[in-house]
Amino acid sequence: MSHILVNVAWPYANGPRHIGHVAGFGVPSDVYARYERMKGNDVLMVSGTDEHGTPILVEAEKEGLTAQELANRYNRVIAKDLCDLGLSYDLFTRTTTGNHEHVVQELFKQCLKNGYIYKGTQQVAISPSTGRTLPDRYIEGECPICHTDGARGDQCDACGNELDPIDLINPVSKINGETPRFEETEHYFLDLPALAEANLAWLKTREGWRTNVINFSIGLFKEVKPRAITRDIDWGIPVPVDGWIDNPNKKLYVWFDAVIGYLSASIEWARRKGDPEAWRAWWNDPSTPAYYFMGKDNITFHSQIWPSEMLAYNGQGSKGGETGELGPLNMPEQVVASEFMTMEGKKFSSSRGIVIYVKDILARYPVDAVRYYISVAGPESSDSDFTWAEFVRHNNEELAAAWGNLVNRVANLIAKNFGSIPAIDESAMTDQERALLEQTNAAFDTVGNFLEKHHQKAALAEAMRIVGEINKYISAVEPWKIKDDEARLGTVLHVAAQAVSDANHLLAPFLPHSAQKVWEALGGTGVFSPLPHIEEVEDLDKPGFSYPIITGDYKLGVNVHPWKSEPIEVGASVPKPKPIFAKIPKEAVAEELERFQAELDARRAKEAERFAAEKAKLA
């Protein structure tokens, strides 16, 4: 058994998550974690809501709430959505815990001690109307490098370069349209240049990364500058330095603390388990690989910023240094970044109303239909487009007609003719039947190899090819026509049931909810595919502060079935089956497009109204 660390990007708690988000970080990470557990590996899968930074303050102010109240609200919304999606976290927590604050401050202090954090000054953008620091991503203007309009103050999506707000040509606040003023203030900086050589050397040892990810990551080191890790803001983690720790208007900034959440969540998991040092098996053992799942807009933070923080903590940059009490910390094995998913040809944008929220789609459609579409048509290595027509087609033609119908047909024939799994006469098996079971057995290696290389689309395609082969077998032998040879009929249906069971194992990481139903349809008992659940807990370090976590029990041989063919049980009762998947009416496409347009128009009208009111205040 090996330890496998699955770190999943932290969704920002300023609103509910949409399908584009979970297509990048959610479903791919869960598929991989479930597969590794079925392989018998000890997986630790962690994440949580990212809750600091100015955007939280801005949204809270709009809604008349404190930043903590807003974070509390969306922490619960997001946790429920991700749990409903079946994402099998060992711990999904948040960044406003006392535990997270302590871990972040420990990393800061050791990096400072090692000389990789230093004090300097920086020009920061200030809102003239509020006097508050403007978040980098809330400032837009013309990119000074490629001259594309709409570049953000932290990055230009068109050319991929990191920016500072002061670099933008004609910068404008996205909040209210005003031109920001720039003031020089004192801050702490992460000395990225002093860590660049070690970071780049590590990157050049990486194998198996997606080409776009490794190329982009290496490109980040063409020009490396120190980066400020504090802000003039009253919402964030206190800076653990004399003269700063009690300053209400100086905090560690969100991007510095959020990536440390992978470590702090692992430590919180261990503490909640009652074994405070258990996390070290995933973080201090150099043989333990760590996989990070995210959308491509987060690559910078996972192939440059977080590795630099770990190198600084470990004392492995150009200035040397000592490893802190938590180290040595393992560098990422792989940054598994997906491209972007658009919606009906438009870029997902909650602020612009171009969105399908997770909670909305799960309220109307089966969860595994959503997971399947994300897996088969998601942005694994190139941008993809969510369309309602394709969502319905994949569900109807593949899940319902090919897979669901196969399961129901086999279960129904067994229920009707035997009532339980029939015995098999292996001596009477045909070459066709032996070849089918050889194919289903071989598929575990083929599909597994794709999953280990993070080629999930190819893995799913191979699993569905096996479904197609089983359907061909059923059509060829026509068991419904076997009337006077019970032994032969029993052998045919046993082979069919075994092949379906094998296919169900192959599909289980993608379709955990329906995998349980398929297992039960073929006479299986107990849990086949464990699902996560939400628990309400109290903060370990801040009495009276409670919040929901996503967690679960995932144990091979107890509630996790192995990644191999398991012989079906002769005599297991097979009742008359219920449909596993239902077809979605074709009319749903037009209904969804109409609903989307109506919601988009309403959001745009509301936003125009708000923007006009802000402009009037400034006039």
QUIZICOR-V332830 format. One line per field, one symbol per residue. ss: DSSP state (A for helix, B for strand, O for the rest). phi: phi as a letter, one per 40 degrees, with the letter a starting at -180 (. if undefined). psi: psi as a letter, one per 20 degrees, with the letter a starting at -180 (. if undefined). A space follows every 50 residues. Layout:
BEGIN
ss->???
phi->???
psi->???
END
This chain:
BEGIN
ss->OOBBBBBBOOOBOOOOOBAAAAAAOAAAAAAAAAAAAAOOOBBBBBBBBB OOOAAAAAAAAAAOOOAAAAAAAAAAAAAAAAAAOOOOOOBBBBOOOAAA AAAAAAAAAAAAAOOOBBBBBBBBBBOOOOOOBOOAAABBBBOOOOOOOO BBOOBOOOOOOBOOAAAOBBBBBOOOOOOOBBBBBBBBBBOAAAAAAAAA AAAOOOOOOOAAAAAAAAAOOOOOOOBBOBBBOOOOBBOOOOOOOOOOOB BBOAAAAAOOAAAAAAAAAAAAAOOOOOOAAAAOOOOOBBBBBBBAAAAA AAAAAAAAAAAAAAOOOOOOOOOOOOOOOOOOOBBBBBOOBBBOOBBOBO OOOBOOBAAAAAAAOOAAAAAAAAAAAOOOOOOBBBOAAAAAAAAAAAAA AAAAAAAAAAAAAAAAAOOBOOOOOAAAOOAAAAAAAAAAAAAAAAAAAA AAOOOAAAAAAAAAAAAAAAAAAAAAAOAAAOOOOAAAAAAAAAAAAAAA AAAAAAAOOOOAAAAAAAAAAOOOOOOOBOOOBBBBBBOOOOOOOBBBBB BOOOOBOOOBOOOOOOOOOOOOBOOOOOOOOOOOOOAAAAAAAAAAAAAA AAAAAAAAAAAAAAAAAAO
phi->.bcbbbbbdccccbiccbccccccbccdccdcccccccchcccbbbaicc bbhcdccccccdcgbccccccdccdcccdcdccccgccccabbacccccc dccccccdccccccgcbacabacbcbcdcbgccccdccbbaccccbgccg cccbacccbgccbbdccccfcbcccagcccbbbcbcacbccddcbccccc ccdcccbgccdcccccccccccabbdbcbbacabbicdccbdgbdbccbb bccdccccccddccccccdccccgbdccccccbbcccccbbbbacccbdd cbbbccdcccccccgbcccghbcccccccccccaccbcccbbbfgbcdac ccgcabcdcccccbbdccccccccccbccdbadbbcbcccdccccccbcc ccccccdccccccccccbgacccbbcccccdccccccccccccccccccc cccgbcccccccccccdccccccdcccfdcccbbbccccccdccdccccc cccccccdccbcccdcccdccbgcbgccbcbcabbcbbdcbbdgcbacbc aibbbcgbbbcccacbdcccgccbcccbdcbbccdccccccccccccccc ccccccccccccccccccc
psi->pqpppoppqoppljrqqrhhgihghfgghgggggghghijqnpooqaapo jrrhhggghgghjkrrhhgghgghggggggghghikomqhpocrjjqhgg gggghggghhhghijiprpaqqpqppohhijqppqgijpqappigikpqj qrihqohgijqqrqhihqplqqpigjjqpqqpqprprqqpmhhiigghgh gghiipqjqpghghggghhijhopqqppjrqnqjoapqomqpihhjoijo qpqghghghihgghhhggggghijnhjhhhhihioiioqpppprriijgg iiiggghggggghikjaiibrqpriiapppqqgqonpraqproljqppog hjjnqoqghghhhiqqhhhgggghhhjrlgjqqrppqhghgggggghggg gggghgghgghghggghhirorrpnhhjqrhghghghhghghhhgggggg hhjkmhghghggghhgghhggggghgimhiiohjnhgggggghggghggg gghhghighhmhghhghgghhkjqrapgnqqrrpqprqpiinpioqrqqp arpnppifjpqqmrpppqopipporpqqpgqqqpphihghghhggghghg ggghggghggghgghhhh.
END
